[in-house]
Amino acid sequence: MENNEFDVFVIGSGIAGQTVAKACVAKGLKVAITDNREFGGTCANRGCDPKKILLGAMEAYELSENLKGKGIGKPAKINWKQLQKYKRNFTSNIPATTEKSLTELGITLYHQSPKFIDEHTLLVEGKKVVAKKIVIATGLVPRTLNLPGAKHFKESDDFLNLKKLPKKIVFVGGGYIGMEFAHMAARAGAKVTVIDTGKRPLHAFDADLVNELRKYSETLGVNFVFNATPTALKKKRKQLTLTYELKGETHTIEAEAFFNTAGRVPALAGLDSEKGNVQFGDKGVETNDYLQSTSNPNVYACGDVSDKNLPLTPLSGRQGYVVAENIINGNDKVLEVPVIPSVVFTLPNFAAVGYSEEEARSRYKNIRVNFKVVTDWFNAKRLNAPLYAFKIIMNDRTGEIVGAHLLGPNAGETINIFTMAINNKMTDRDIKSTIFSYPSWGNDIKSMV
């Protein structure tokens, strides 16, 4: 086999791509991997992990602010510069460490986005590379905003690396990224506006709980503009001006920074996938149950870029494992996806797993819905938490829990208990008969069902 011929060539070095590469090289296959950005992928370098580091300081600020005068004399202050320095302790070494570990395993590394020449051949770093199997694991990229001046929008990477926090910030898009960043920026002292084309933020989440979060966000100073269509972004000396349409009228808003948080799409542009006979749609590369391309059997796709995606890191790793198994053993592993929780890391956290109320009503004859705002419960009162709410959905005939939606402190952790409950078809009686530690957030779920 020549130097530029491989058994497996992986495009993308995030969790999904690394999982495939490591599993295949462990079985003696000749493997290469490439990335057009820092090795290690989005989550570790410029996504979930650094976001959670910044959130840690916000959590300390939030708790001290809520307990001001209740045992805390002087609330914490956010030092953005120090916080960014602390974050870099976690992120700066990831690319080099990732490259070192892959190289030591005998995996060949490239540093460029390749282009398909044909179904087996790629052009990367000016070299033709032939591979028996090609794996696309390129993840997601920000959705392009098609309007004049769009080049002046900053993206999520830019927010996570801001050396200095602007005084006025506008987020165009009220999805989970926009809402998370809005909460951070507002607590760190910025004047924040969220503009969205829809009638509310977080359209994929429960409307009742979203309404509670929106109202609380406004008390933090976050201003919302809904049903608005951005039409142009113009840069001045120090400020930028966004023009948008609302109810047939033209409006403008000025700020020091505008961020595109209008969602993310599969990162497939530039691969010349049509030359590789790789078909894809809005959800990503079109794949079968084996995560194999439906149009080119030599190609597999895993992680957020496949059409079986949910933009969640744990699922990316599972998909990578499935692809590796099918390459090694010949399509004997079907992707099985359990119920998976998702969390919006605002403060308070907004977490969900299982069916929405609408989905449950369409699937079951009768359901039971427990929806309450419970800031009077002990765990909320002891922290003086301003918001604690839940909506639990059960099959009324069996008592089986089929959906859980939580809004409050520790919701990002508590949702995991509901995830296990739903995956194991547990009922309200099963939960109530379980003895949890007390007084804990986990114990609260007995009162939720």
C-alpha beads as a LAMMPS data file, in Angstrom:
LAMMPS data file: protein, C-alpha beads

449 atoms
448 bonds

1 atom types
1 bond types

-500.0 500.0 xlo xhi
-500.0 500.0 ylo yhi
-500.0 500.0 zlo zhi

Masses

1 110.0

Atoms # bond

1 1 1 0.000 0.000 0.000
2 1 1 1.480 3.362 -1.058
3 1 1 1.955 6.218 1.423
4 1 1 -1.136 8.008 0.178
5 1 1 -3.349 4.931 0.253
6 1 1 -5.325 4.122 3.383
7 1 1 -7.861 1.617 4.610
8 1 1 -9.759 4.408 6.373
9 1 1 -9.598 8.163 5.907
10 1 1 -11.473 10.234 8.502
11 1 1 -12.516 13.840 7.867
12 1 1 -12.929 15.621 11.198
13 1 1 -11.092 15.195 14.520
14 1 1 -13.911 15.631 17.015
15 1 1 -15.259 12.874 19.244
16 1 1 -16.935 10.998 16.367
17 1 1 -13.903 11.099 14.072
18 1 1 -11.421 10.199 16.792
19 1 1 -13.557 7.261 17.912
20 1 1 -13.539 5.811 14.388
21 1 1 -9.829 6.399 13.830
22 1 1 -8.713 4.895 17.138
23 1 1 -10.938 1.825 16.848
24 1 1 -9.831 1.107 13.270
25 1 1 -6.092 1.549 13.871
26 1 1 -6.384 -0.745 16.909
27 1 1 -7.528 -3.483 14.506
28 1 1 -4.475 -3.051 12.303
29 1 1 -6.014 -0.859 9.605
30 1 1 -4.019 1.924 7.986
31 1 1 -5.767 5.112 9.084
32 1 1 -5.479 8.832 8.358
33 1 1 -7.396 11.752 9.811
34 1 1 -7.647 15.387 8.794
35 1 1 -9.092 18.621 10.114
36 1 1 -9.144 22.131 8.721
37 1 1 -9.115 23.589 12.232
38 1 1 -7.517 22.736 15.567
39 1 1 -7.470 19.018 16.273
40 1 1 -9.912 17.967 18.976
41 1 1 -13.199 19.143 17.497
42 1 1 -15.772 21.758 18.407
43 1 1 -16.867 20.543 21.837
44 1 1 -13.443 20.523 23.462
45 1 1 -11.943 23.545 21.701
46 1 1 -14.772 25.989 21.050
47 1 1 -18.050 24.543 22.288
48 1 1 -19.422 22.678 25.285
49 1 1 -16.267 22.568 27.425
50 1 1 -15.092 26.203 27.257
51 1 1 -18.708 27.343 27.541
52 1 1 -19.060 25.386 30.773
53 1 1 -15.860 26.968 32.140
54 1 1 -17.307 30.447 31.608
55 1 1 -20.578 29.270 33.121
56 1 1 -18.815 28.264 36.346
57 1 1 -18.077 31.885 37.194
58 1 1 -21.655 32.848 36.341
59 1 1 -22.917 30.167 38.744
60 1 1 -20.799 31.621 41.555
61 1 1 -22.059 35.113 40.727
62 1 1 -25.683 33.947 40.577
63 1 1 -25.529 32.148 43.915
64 1 1 -23.854 35.048 45.710
65 1 1 -26.342 37.510 44.210
66 1 1 -29.335 35.399 45.280
67 1 1 -27.967 35.046 48.829
68 1 1 -26.996 38.712 49.238
69 1 1 -28.119 39.748 52.714
70 1 1 -28.866 36.127 53.607
71 1 1 -25.415 35.182 54.812
72 1 1 -23.515 36.727 51.906
73 1 1 -22.416 40.298 52.535
74 1 1 -20.782 41.204 49.246
75 1 1 -21.789 39.416 46.031
76 1 1 -19.186 38.202 43.561
77 1 1 -18.146 40.222 40.514
78 1 1 -17.310 38.824 37.097
79 1 1 -13.761 39.569 35.951
80 1 1 -14.046 38.691 32.254
81 1 1 -10.313 38.928 31.555
82 1 1 -9.401 36.566 34.401
83 1 1 -12.196 34.211 33.408
84 1 1 -10.905 33.955 29.835
85 1 1 -7.400 33.262 31.122
86 1 1 -8.745 30.486 33.337
87 1 1 -10.670 29.013 30.393
88 1 1 -7.504 28.844 28.287
89 1 1 -5.966 26.535 30.898
90 1 1 -8.479 23.938 29.709
91 1 1 -8.452 24.591 25.965
92 1 1 -4.968 25.708 24.912
93 1 1 -3.310 22.290 25.106
94 1 1 -6.091 20.258 23.482
95 1 1 -4.959 20.487 19.815
96 1 1 -1.347 19.500 20.539
97 1 1 -2.366 16.764 22.987
98 1 1 -4.871 15.344 20.503
99 1 1 -2.348 15.315 17.652
100 1 1 0.280 13.674 19.853
101 1 1 -2.056 10.885 20.991
102 1 1 -3.249 10.155 17.439
103 1 1 0.294 10.149 16.050
104 1 1 1.491 7.791 18.762
105 1 1 -1.234 5.341 17.732
106 1 1 0.167 5.302 14.194
107 1 1 -2.536 7.461 12.602
108 1 1 -1.405 9.757 9.770
109 1 1 -2.449 13.384 10.257
110 1 1 -3.391 15.986 7.650
111 1 1 -4.326 19.620 8.220
112 1 1 -6.766 20.710 5.571
113 1 1 -10.333 20.253 4.443
114 1 1 -10.162 17.694 1.607
115 1 1 -12.132 17.606 -1.610
116 1 1 -13.572 14.528 -3.276
117 1 1 -12.125 13.649 -6.681
118 1 1 -14.135 10.456 -7.047
119 1 1 -15.795 7.851 -4.822
120 1 1 -12.485 6.624 -3.362
121 1 1 -10.145 9.575 -3.893
122 1 1 -9.585 12.846 -2.077
123 1 1 -7.338 15.840 -2.645
124 1 1 -5.779 17.073 0.594
125 1 1 -2.711 19.265 1.136
126 1 1 -2.173 19.136 -2.608
127 1 1 -1.891 15.325 -2.558
128 1 1 -4.184 12.679 -3.969
129 1 1 -5.272 10.271 -1.263
130 1 1 -6.993 6.965 -1.974
131 1 1 -9.014 5.246 0.757
132 1 1 -11.083 2.089 0.855
133 1 1 -13.432 3.743 3.326
134 1 1 -13.954 7.464 3.875
135 1 1 -15.630 8.752 7.034
136 1 1 -17.202 12.213 7.138
137 1 1 -17.279 13.543 10.700
138 1 1 -17.097 17.277 10.092
139 1 1 -19.788 18.386 12.544
140 1 1 -21.799 21.580 12.253
141 1 1 -21.008 25.193 11.367
142 1 1 -23.014 28.397 11.953
143 1 1 -25.904 28.918 9.565
144 1 1 -25.145 31.676 7.062
145 1 1 -27.238 34.818 7.376
146 1 1 -27.924 35.971 3.827
147 1 1 -28.170 39.727 4.160
148 1 1 -25.982 42.727 3.265
149 1 1 -23.150 43.175 5.762
150 1 1 -23.392 39.609 7.070
151 1 1 -19.576 39.434 7.136
152 1 1 -19.657 41.745 10.165
153 1 1 -21.463 39.176 12.333
154 1 1 -19.338 37.421 14.906
155 1 1 -19.908 33.753 15.735
156 1 1 -19.917 31.566 18.834
157 1 1 -16.142 31.005 18.613
158 1 1 -15.649 34.758 18.842
159 1 1 -17.846 35.085 21.922
160 1 1 -15.995 32.329 23.757
161 1 1 -12.699 34.092 23.006
162 1 1 -13.710 37.697 23.705
163 1 1 -10.796 39.457 25.398
164 1 1 -13.075 42.283 26.476
165 1 1 -16.823 42.158 26.857
166 1 1 -18.612 44.797 24.728
167 1 1 -21.011 47.121 26.534
168 1 1 -23.855 46.400 24.097
169 1 1 -24.367 43.030 22.405
170 1 1 -27.064 41.734 20.070
171 1 1 -27.617 38.030 19.445
172 1 1 -29.504 37.259 16.239
173 1 1 -31.181 33.952 17.018
174 1 1 -32.826 32.821 20.255
175 1 1 -31.783 29.173 20.200
176 1 1 -29.778 27.509 22.930
177 1 1 -26.484 29.183 21.949
178 1 1 -28.024 32.644 21.816
179 1 1 -29.806 32.181 25.136
180 1 1 -26.763 30.750 26.916
181 1 1 -24.536 33.583 25.746
182 1 1 -27.203 36.189 26.510
183 1 1 -27.353 34.993 30.120
184 1 1 -23.571 35.073 30.441
185 1 1 -23.158 38.501 28.860
186 1 1 -25.961 40.072 30.895
187 1 1 -24.536 38.788 34.170
188 1 1 -21.081 40.004 33.180
189 1 1 -22.451 43.517 32.730
190 1 1 -23.351 43.880 29.048
191 1 1 -26.602 45.321 27.768
192 1 1 -28.079 42.426 25.792
193 1 1 -30.731 42.099 23.095
194 1 1 -31.906 38.842 21.497
195 1 1 -33.611 39.132 18.096
196 1 1 -35.474 36.162 16.668
197 1 1 -37.679 35.531 13.640
198 1 1 -40.041 33.377 15.726
199 1 1 -42.523 34.287 18.421
200 1 1 -40.381 33.003 21.296
201 1 1 -36.881 31.758 22.055
202 1 1 -35.969 28.056 22.276
203 1 1 -38.759 26.974 19.911
204 1 1 -37.765 23.303 20.278
205 1 1 -38.435 23.346 24.028
206 1 1 -41.621 23.339 26.099
207 1 1 -43.523 26.593 25.556
208 1 1 -44.752 26.933 29.150
209 1 1 -41.277 26.639 30.634
210 1 1 -39.771 28.805 27.891
211 1 1 -42.233 31.522 28.892
212 1 1 -41.045 31.316 32.503
213 1 1 -37.400 31.511 31.395
214 1 1 -38.103 34.454 29.097
215 1 1 -39.747 36.420 31.894
216 1 1 -36.827 35.731 34.212
217 1 1 -34.298 36.603 31.500
218 1 1 -35.921 40.014 31.185
219 1 1 -35.307 40.664 34.892
220 1 1 -31.596 40.129 34.157
221 1 1 -31.768 42.900 31.574
222 1 1 -32.089 40.752 28.445
223 1 1 -34.303 42.499 25.901
224 1 1 -36.192 40.366 23.361
225 1 1 -37.418 41.280 19.888
226 1 1 -39.576 38.548 18.307
227 1 1 -41.099 38.059 14.856
228 1 1 -38.322 40.241 13.464
229 1 1 -36.560 39.733 10.131
230 1 1 -33.004 41.153 9.924
231 1 1 -32.371 42.839 6.574
232 1 1 -28.921 44.452 6.769
233 1 1 -25.939 44.985 9.065
234 1 1 -23.850 48.113 8.607
235 1 1 -20.513 48.817 10.247
236 1 1 -19.621 52.284 11.481
237 1 1 -16.468 53.366 13.327
238 1 1 -17.126 51.828 16.727
239 1 1 -20.721 50.706 16.403
240 1 1 -22.713 48.515 14.065
241 1 1 -26.324 49.027 13.053
242 1 1 -28.766 46.225 12.292
243 1 1 -31.858 46.980 10.268
244 1 1 -34.829 44.656 10.719
245 1 1 -38.490 44.426 9.745
246 1 1 -41.175 44.047 12.405
247 1 1 -44.919 44.159 11.742
248 1 1 -44.347 45.806 8.378
249 1 1 -42.170 48.557 9.819
250 1 1 -38.421 49.126 9.563
251 1 1 -36.400 49.346 12.791
252 1 1 -32.723 49.711 13.650
253 1 1 -30.592 48.760 16.635
254 1 1 -27.002 49.732 17.408
255 1 1 -24.419 47.742 19.353
256 1 1 -20.687 47.159 19.576
257 1 1 -21.027 43.512 18.581
258 1 1 -23.598 41.403 16.737
259 1 1 -23.453 37.621 16.993
260 1 1 -24.952 35.145 14.558
261 1 1 -26.678 32.611 16.816
262 1 1 -29.274 31.575 14.228
263 1 1 -28.477 27.879 14.456
264 1 1 -25.973 25.501 12.908
265 1 1 -25.953 23.366 9.755
266 1 1 -23.951 20.292 8.618
267 1 1 -20.384 21.239 7.627
268 1 1 -20.309 19.901 4.078
269 1 1 -19.497 22.952 1.974
270 1 1 -16.158 22.676 0.201
271 1 1 -15.958 18.871 0.205
272 1 1 -17.121 18.629 -3.436
273 1 1 -19.298 15.782 -2.214
274 1 1 -21.074 15.478 -5.572
275 1 1 -17.806 14.242 -7.114
276 1 1 -17.708 11.577 -4.439
277 1 1 -21.345 10.665 -5.144
278 1 1 -22.239 11.563 -1.554
279 1 1 -25.827 12.767 -1.301
280 1 1 -26.928 15.001 1.535
281 1 1 -29.915 17.052 2.627
282 1 1 -30.661 19.737 5.188
283 1 1 -30.068 17.291 8.059
284 1 1 -26.712 16.071 6.751
285 1 1 -25.245 13.155 4.805
286 1 1 -28.009 10.726 3.843
287 1 1 -27.221 7.426 5.568
288 1 1 -28.766 4.024 6.210
289 1 1 -29.097 2.319 9.598
290 1 1 -25.382 1.460 9.471
291 1 1 -24.479 5.165 9.052
292 1 1 -23.290 4.318 5.543
293 1 1 -23.941 6.752 2.697
294 1 1 -27.000 5.674 0.736
295 1 1 -25.367 6.805 -2.509
296 1 1 -21.704 5.781 -2.003
297 1 1 -21.169 2.583 0.038
298 1 1 -17.489 3.486 0.501
299 1 1 -18.477 6.478 2.638
300 1 1 -19.794 6.622 6.204
301 1 1 -20.915 9.660 8.200
302 1 1 -21.115 10.064 11.956
303 1 1 -21.668 12.742 14.543
304 1 1 -23.573 15.939 13.905
305 1 1 -22.970 15.803 10.125
306 1 1 -25.000 12.638 9.553
307 1 1 -28.749 12.781 8.981
308 1 1 -29.181 10.632 12.101
309 1 1 -27.731 13.427 14.183
310 1 1 -28.753 15.181 17.329
311 1 1 -26.165 17.857 18.170
312 1 1 -25.042 16.067 21.319
313 1 1 -21.491 14.926 22.072
314 1 1 -22.439 11.590 23.723
315 1 1 -24.343 10.563 20.588
316 1 1 -21.385 11.521 18.375
317 1 1 -19.186 9.042 20.240
318 1 1 -21.795 6.314 19.927
319 1 1 -22.120 6.938 16.192
320 1 1 -18.345 6.823 15.811
321 1 1 -18.303 3.443 17.514
322 1 1 -21.045 2.138 15.183
323 1 1 -19.164 3.301 12.076
324 1 1 -15.921 1.720 13.270
325 1 1 -17.668 -1.584 13.965
326 1 1 -19.239 -1.598 10.515
327 1 1 -15.971 -0.807 8.747
328 1 1 -14.111 -3.509 10.671
329 1 1 -16.773 -6.228 10.612
330 1 1 -18.845 -5.378 7.558
331 1 1 -22.102 -3.667 8.490
332 1 1 -23.164 -5.721 11.486
333 1 1 -23.954 -2.854 13.833
334 1 1 -27.162 -0.818 13.619
335 1 1 -27.368 2.548 15.347
336 1 1 -29.605 2.254 18.389
337 1 1 -30.412 5.534 20.042
338 1 1 -31.860 5.598 23.554
339 1 1 -33.771 8.548 24.908
340 1 1 -31.202 11.347 25.189
341 1 1 -31.440 14.445 27.398
342 1 1 -30.588 17.922 26.186
343 1 1 -29.693 20.920 28.321
344 1 1 -29.677 24.653 27.701
345 1 1 -27.012 25.988 30.052
346 1 1 -28.725 29.208 30.955
347 1 1 -29.007 29.984 34.638
348 1 1 -31.219 28.381 35.681
349 1 1 -30.589 25.339 33.489
350 1 1 -33.335 24.269 31.114
351 1 1 -33.312 20.505 30.562
352 1 1 -35.551 18.128 28.652
353 1 1 -35.805 14.443 27.828
354 1 1 -38.463 12.313 26.143
355 1 1 -41.661 13.533 24.539
356 1 1 -43.021 17.045 24.542
357 1 1 -46.593 17.524 25.697
358 1 1 -47.767 17.775 22.069
359 1 1 -45.898 14.616 21.043
360 1 1 -47.258 12.695 24.005
361 1 1 -50.850 13.716 23.233
362 1 1 -50.456 12.426 19.683
363 1 1 -49.052 9.067 20.847
364 1 1 -51.189 8.180 23.870
365 1 1 -54.929 8.133 24.406
366 1 1 -54.661 9.797 27.802
367 1 1 -51.699 11.511 29.424
368 1 1 -51.111 13.130 32.770
369 1 1 -49.221 16.428 32.796
370 1 1 -47.725 17.804 36.011
371 1 1 -46.723 21.431 35.415
372 1 1 -45.797 23.631 38.365
373 1 1 -43.646 26.595 39.294
374 1 1 -42.212 25.640 42.686
375 1 1 -39.997 28.411 43.986
376 1 1 -41.595 27.677 47.376
377 1 1 -39.969 24.222 47.574
378 1 1 -37.191 23.863 50.143
379 1 1 -34.292 23.417 47.717
380 1 1 -35.218 26.586 45.861
381 1 1 -35.872 28.570 49.039
382 1 1 -32.580 27.615 50.698
383 1 1 -30.706 29.149 47.752
384 1 1 -33.270 31.917 47.261
385 1 1 -33.508 30.688 43.666
386 1 1 -35.777 32.990 41.642
387 1 1 -37.027 30.265 39.298
388 1 1 -37.774 26.551 39.696
389 1 1 -40.375 24.832 37.526
390 1 1 -41.094 21.486 35.883
391 1 1 -43.412 19.682 33.511
392 1 1 -43.538 15.887 33.794
393 1 1 -45.581 13.870 31.298
394 1 1 -46.895 10.373 32.008
395 1 1 -48.983 7.787 30.234
396 1 1 -52.105 8.017 32.364
397 1 1 -53.046 4.358 31.891
398 1 1 -49.707 2.863 33.002
399 1 1 -48.102 5.691 34.954
400 1 1 -45.009 5.363 32.770
401 1 1 -42.941 8.534 32.557
402 1 1 -42.602 9.569 28.903
403 1 1 -41.319 13.137 29.102
404 1 1 -39.583 15.433 31.583
405 1 1 -38.891 19.157 31.262
406 1 1 -37.046 20.945 34.061
407 1 1 -36.163 24.577 34.661
408 1 1 -34.125 25.397 37.717
409 1 1 -30.877 24.992 39.631
410 1 1 -29.215 21.636 38.950
411 1 1 -31.720 20.762 36.199
412 1 1 -28.820 19.722 33.955
413 1 1 -27.981 16.988 36.472
414 1 1 -31.475 16.048 37.674
415 1 1 -32.586 15.372 34.091
416 1 1 -30.252 12.359 34.012
417 1 1 -32.412 10.587 36.596
418 1 1 -35.455 11.073 34.380
419 1 1 -33.425 9.834 31.405
420 1 1 -32.717 6.545 33.190
421 1 1 -36.348 6.346 34.255
422 1 1 -37.682 6.751 30.706
423 1 1 -35.121 4.402 29.155
424 1 1 -36.086 1.761 31.714
425 1 1 -39.827 2.390 31.347
426 1 1 -40.211 3.363 34.981
427 1 1 -43.531 4.557 36.348
428 1 1 -44.479 7.225 38.849
429 1 1 -44.850 4.426 41.410
430 1 1 -41.290 3.244 40.751
431 1 1 -39.960 6.745 41.370
432 1 1 -42.026 7.311 44.496
433 1 1 -40.942 4.001 45.998
434 1 1 -37.243 4.837 45.535
435 1 1 -35.421 6.251 48.547
436 1 1 -33.229 9.196 47.575
437 1 1 -30.868 11.212 49.767
438 1 1 -32.634 14.082 51.514
439 1 1 -32.813 17.013 51.156
440 1 1 -31.405 16.756 47.642
441 1 1 -32.439 17.936 44.190
442 1 1 -32.839 14.280 43.196
443 1 1 -35.352 13.749 45.970
444 1 1 -37.522 16.499 44.488
445 1 1 -38.436 14.293 41.544
446 1 1 -40.641 12.182 43.840
447 1 1 -42.860 15.240 44.259
448 1 1 -42.756 16.015 40.530
449 1 1 -44.405 12.747 39.494

Bonds

1 1 1 2
2 1 2 3
3 1 3 4
4 1 4 5
5 1 5 6
6 1 6 7
7 1 7 8
8 1 8 9
9 1 9 10
10 1 10 11
11 1 11 12
12 1 12 13
13 1 13 14
14 1 14 15
15 1 15 16
16 1 16 17
17 1 17 18
18 1 18 19
19 1 19 20
20 1 20 21
21 1 21 22
22 1 22 23
23 1 23 24
24 1 24 25
25 1 25 26
26 1 26 27
27 1 27 28
28 1 28 29
29 1 29 30
30 1 30 31
31 1 31 32
32 1 32 33
33 1 33 34
34 1 34 35
35 1 35 36
36 1 36 37
37 1 37 38
38 1 38 39
39 1 39 40
40 1 40 41
41 1 41 42
42 1 42 43
43 1 43 44
44 1 44 45
45 1 45 46
46 1 46 47
47 1 47 48
48 1 48 49
49 1 49 50
50 1 50 51
51 1 51 52
52 1 52 53
53 1 53 54
54 1 54 55
55 1 55 56
56 1 56 57
57 1 57 58
58 1 58 59
59 1 59 60
60 1 60 61
61 1 61 62
62 1 62 63
63 1 63 64
64 1 64 65
65 1 65 66
66 1 66 67
67 1 67 68
68 1 68 69
69 1 69 70
70 1 70 71
71 1 71 72
72 1 72 73
73 1 73 74
74 1 74 75
75 1 75 76
76 1 76 77
77 1 77 78
78 1 78 79
79 1 79 80
80 1 80 81
81 1 81 82
82 1 82 83
83 1 83 84
84 1 84 85
85 1 85 86
86 1 86 87
87 1 87 88
88 1 88 89
89 1 89 90
90 1 90 91
91 1 91 92
92 1 92 93
93 1 93 94
94 1 94 95
95 1 95 96
96 1 96 97
97 1 97 98
98 1 98 99
99 1 99 100
100 1 100 101
101 1 101 102
102 1 102 103
103 1 103 104
104 1 104 105
105 1 105 106
106 1 106 107
107 1 107 108
108 1 108 109
109 1 109 110
110 1 110 111
111 1 111 112
112 1 112 113
113 1 113 114
114 1 114 115
115 1 115 116
116 1 116 117
117 1 117 118
118 1 118 119
119 1 119 120
120 1 120 121
121 1 121 122
122 1 122 123
123 1 123 124
124 1 124 125
125 1 125 126
126 1 126 127
127 1 127 128
128 1 128 129
129 1 129 130
130 1 130 131
131 1 131 132
132 1 132 133
133 1 133 134
134 1 134 135
135 1 135 136
136 1 136 137
137 1 137 138
138 1 138 139
139 1 139 140
140 1 140 141
141 1 141 142
142 1 142 143
143 1 143 144
144 1 144 145
145 1 145 146
146 1 146 147
147 1 147 148
148 1 148 149
149 1 149 150
150 1 150 151
151 1 151 152
152 1 152 153
153 1 153 154
154 1 154 155
155 1 155 156
156 1 156 157
157 1 157 158
158 1 158 159
159 1 159 160
160 1 160 161
161 1 161 162
162 1 162 163
163 1 163 164
164 1 164 165
165 1 165 166
166 1 166 167
167 1 167 168
168 1 168 169
169 1 169 170
170 1 170 171
171 1 171 172
172 1 172 173
173 1 173 174
174 1 174 175
175 1 175 176
176 1 176 177
177 1 177 178
178 1 178 179
179 1 179 180
180 1 180 181
181 1 181 182
182 1 182 183
183 1 183 184
184 1 184 185
185 1 185 186
186 1 186 187
187 1 187 188
188 1 188 189
189 1 189 190
190 1 190 191
191 1 191 192
192 1 192 193
193 1 193 194
194 1 194 195
195 1 195 196
196 1 196 197
197 1 197 198
198 1 198 199
199 1 199 200
200 1 200 201
201 1 201 202
202 1 202 203
203 1 203 204
204 1 204 205
205 1 205 206
206 1 206 207
207 1 207 208
208 1 208 209
209 1 209 210
210 1 210 211
211 1 211 212
212 1 212 213
213 1 213 214
214 1 214 215
215 1 215 216
216 1 216 217
217 1 217 218
218 1 218 219
219 1 219 220
220 1 220 221
221 1 221 222
222 1 222 223
223 1 223 224
224 1 224 225
225 1 225 226
226 1 226 227
227 1 227 228
228 1 228 229
229 1 229 230
230 1 230 231
231 1 231 232
232 1 232 233
233 1 233 234
234 1 234 235
235 1 235 236
236 1 236 237
237 1 237 238
238 1 238 239
239 1 239 240
240 1 240 241
241 1 241 242
242 1 242 243
243 1 243 244
244 1 244 245
245 1 245 246
246 1 246 247
247 1 247 248
248 1 248 249
249 1 249 250
250 1 250 251
251 1 251 252
252 1 252 253
253 1 253 254
254 1 254 255
255 1 255 256
256 1 256 257
257 1 257 258
258 1 258 259
259 1 259 260
260 1 260 261
261 1 261 262
262 1 262 263
263 1 263 264
264 1 264 265
265 1 265 266
266 1 266 267
267 1 267 268
268 1 268 269
269 1 269 270
270 1 270 271
271 1 271 272
272 1 272 273
273 1 273 274
274 1 274 275
275 1 275 276
276 1 276 277
277 1 277 278
278 1 278 279
279 1 279 280
280 1 280 281
281 1 281 282
282 1 282 283
283 1 283 284
284 1 284 285
285 1 285 286
286 1 286 287
287 1 287 288
288 1 288 289
289 1 289 290
290 1 290 291
291 1 291 292
292 1 292 293
293 1 293 294
294 1 294 295
295 1 295 296
296 1 296 297
297 1 297 298
298 1 298 299
299 1 299 300
300 1 300 301
301 1 301 302
302 1 302 303
303 1 303 304
304 1 304 305
305 1 305 306
306 1 306 307
307 1 307 308
308 1 308 309
309 1 309 310
310 1 310 311
311 1 311 312
312 1 312 313
313 1 313 314
314 1 314 315
315 1 315 316
316 1 316 317
317 1 317 318
318 1 318 319
319 1 319 320
320 1 320 321
321 1 321 322
322 1 322 323
323 1 323 324
324 1 324 325
325 1 325 326
326 1 326 327
327 1 327 328
328 1 328 329
329 1 329 330
330 1 330 331
331 1 331 332
332 1 332 333
333 1 333 334
334 1 334 335
335 1 335 336
336 1 336 337
337 1 337 338
338 1 338 339
339 1 339 340
340 1 340 341
341 1 341 342
342 1 342 343
343 1 343 344
344 1 344 345
345 1 345 346
346 1 346 347
347 1 347 348
348 1 348 349
349 1 349 350
350 1 350 351
351 1 351 352
352 1 352 353
353 1 353 354
354 1 354 355
355 1 355 356
356 1 356 357
357 1 357 358
358 1 358 359
359 1 359 360
360 1 360 361
361 1 361 362
362 1 362 363
363 1 363 364
364 1 364 365
365 1 365 366
366 1 366 367
367 1 367 368
368 1 368 369
369 1 369 370
370 1 370 371
371 1 371 372
372 1 372 373
373 1 373 374
374 1 374 375
375 1 375 376
376 1 376 377
377 1 377 378
378 1 378 379
379 1 379 380
380 1 380 381
381 1 381 382
382 1 382 383
383 1 383 384
384 1 384 385
385 1 385 386
386 1 386 387
387 1 387 388
388 1 388 389
389 1 389 390
390 1 390 391
391 1 391 392
392 1 392 393
393 1 393 394
394 1 394 395
395 1 395 396
396 1 396 397
397 1 397 398
398 1 398 399
399 1 399 400
400 1 400 401
401 1 401 402
402 1 402 403
403 1 403 404
404 1 404 405
405 1 405 406
406 1 406 407
407 1 407 408
408 1 408 409
409 1 409 410
410 1 410 411
411 1 411 412
412 1 412 413
413 1 413 414
414 1 414 415
415 1 415 416
416 1 416 417
417 1 417 418
418 1 418 419
419 1 419 420
420 1 420 421
421 1 421 422
422 1 422 423
423 1 423 424
424 1 424 425
425 1 425 426
426 1 426 427
427 1 427 428
428 1 428 429
429 1 429 430
430 1 430 431
431 1 431 432
432 1 432 433
433 1 433 434
434 1 434 435
435 1 435 436
436 1 436 437
437 1 437 438
438 1 438 439
439 1 439 440
440 1 440 441
441 1 441 442
442 1 442 443
443 1 443 444
444 1 444 445
445 1 445 446
446 1 446 447
447 1 447 448
448 1 448 449
